[in-house]
Amino acid sequence: MLEWSLKLVFRINKHSATLEHAAELKGILVDVMNRFAINPHLTSVYLTLSTLMVSCEDQESLRTIGKVLARHAYADQKELVRVANVKSVARLLLRLDLENNVCACLDIFQAVVLILNDEHPEIRSYLVQSAGVSKLIEKTKYSIESPSLSGGSTEDAAAKAMVVDLNEPVLIESALHSALAAAKAPEEKLSVINDLLIPRLILSNPYREHHDKNYDEKIFFYEPINKYYDLLWMKKMAFRLIKAESQVSD
Amino acid sequence: MVELTKINLVLQSKNHFGDAQKKEDANATMFWTQIFALLSNGSFIDNNIDYVFKFLKSLNSQIKKLKLKAMASLPQELKDFSSFIITKLLPYLMKK
């Protein structure tokens, strides 16, 4: 009942500019998560509704939702939750103004990187093909306009063209480049390097940390954490980006 | 009487949005007045939990089938129903 009531609220308000009684709904959602955090159905609705309610001008609420989305992008979350998560991230990207809020969006960038490393191709391709990722593409390097698709609506054309021109590794690199490019002030650049690239891509080893916990002896089944997130190419790429950035600033 | 209301509740919900545009306003208003009255009654929800569940599910799938254009201009009754869920139904369900 709770799940379908919340889903109905989401469906009705999906395309509305404002949501009435947002404060009450926020309180209910917090309560729902406190009581039923392990229920993947309710977590999925929580993600979609929380993203719908977030104000993209408010940096604090962007930070909060970013943390929630990054936490639910890991592969140890149920598939149902990850699907809701990728849809929420794609929907949020459409509304984001990365140029002016890059420091508040670091968790969202992390969620994007995690999703693009998800073990399910459908989850990865959902994000690659969503119109919102056009904001993460370096316009000077990659084309999001395809001459053969110029007849369609801009959003459709952009989405389809991305399938042609991009793949997950290219998009990851492009997204991180865009984060650095959007950080205009030196302190913003430092924040992207010190709060995103170094701790989350170079120093973080979630797959190895997961193995250190030795779940083999437990009787319950644990989904392994996304092993691709530990790949050396990610660390190398982050290191290369930092190196290039330091050469520019020198 | 109660049985009839319960059946009407589900049946009407099934075709309410399929041809929402064709329905007369008076019918739609009566339908929603009935829904709000029934769902405001806690004991009705408790005694007819399956019907209420089916109603919510059916309404959800009907809205899901709507085209983008129709989604942009949903009837006011539905927006009122969303507010009703947030302010009345959800707090009631959370207390249980």
HADDOCK unambig.tbl for C-alpha pairs under 7 A between the chains (distance, minus, plus):
assign (segid A and resid 1 and name CA) (segid B and resid 53 and name CA) 5.80 0.50 0.50
assign (segid A and resid 2 and name CA) (segid B and resid 90 and name CA) 6.90 0.50 0.50
assign (segid A and resid 2 and name CA) (segid B and resid 93 and name CA) 6.82 0.50 0.50
assign (segid A and resid 4 and name CA) (segid B and resid 56 and name CA) 6.17 0.50 0.50
assign (segid A and resid 4 and name CA) (segid B and resid 57 and name CA) 6.20 0.50 0.50
assign (segid A and resid 5 and name CA) (segid B and resid 56 and name CA) 6.61 0.50 0.50
assign (segid A and resid 5 and name CA) (segid B and resid 85 and name CA) 6.68 0.50 0.50
assign (segid A and resid 8 and name CA) (segid B and resid 60 and name CA) 5.47 0.50 0.50
assign (segid A and resid 9 and name CA) (segid B and resid 82 and name CA) 5.22 0.50 0.50
assign (segid A and resid 11 and name CA) (segid B and resid 63 and name CA) 6.87 0.50 0.50
assign (segid A and resid 12 and name CA) (segid B and resid 78 and name CA) 6.94 0.50 0.50
assign (segid A and resid 12 and name CA) (segid B and resid 79 and name CA) 6.70 0.50 0.50
assign (segid A and resid 12 and name CA) (segid B and resid 82 and name CA) 6.76 0.50 0.50
assign (segid A and resid 15 and name CA) (segid B and resid 71 and name CA) 6.84 0.50 0.50
assign (segid A and resid 15 and name CA) (segid B and resid 72 and name CA) 6.04 0.50 0.50
assign (segid A and resid 20 and name CA) (segid B and resid 83 and name CA) 6.57 0.50 0.50
assign (segid A and resid 21 and name CA) (segid B and resid 83 and name CA) 6.69 0.50 0.50
assign (segid A and resid 24 and name CA) (segid B and resid 86 and name CA) 6.93 0.50 0.50
assign (segid A and resid 25 and name CA) (segid B and resid 86 and name CA) 5.95 0.50 0.50
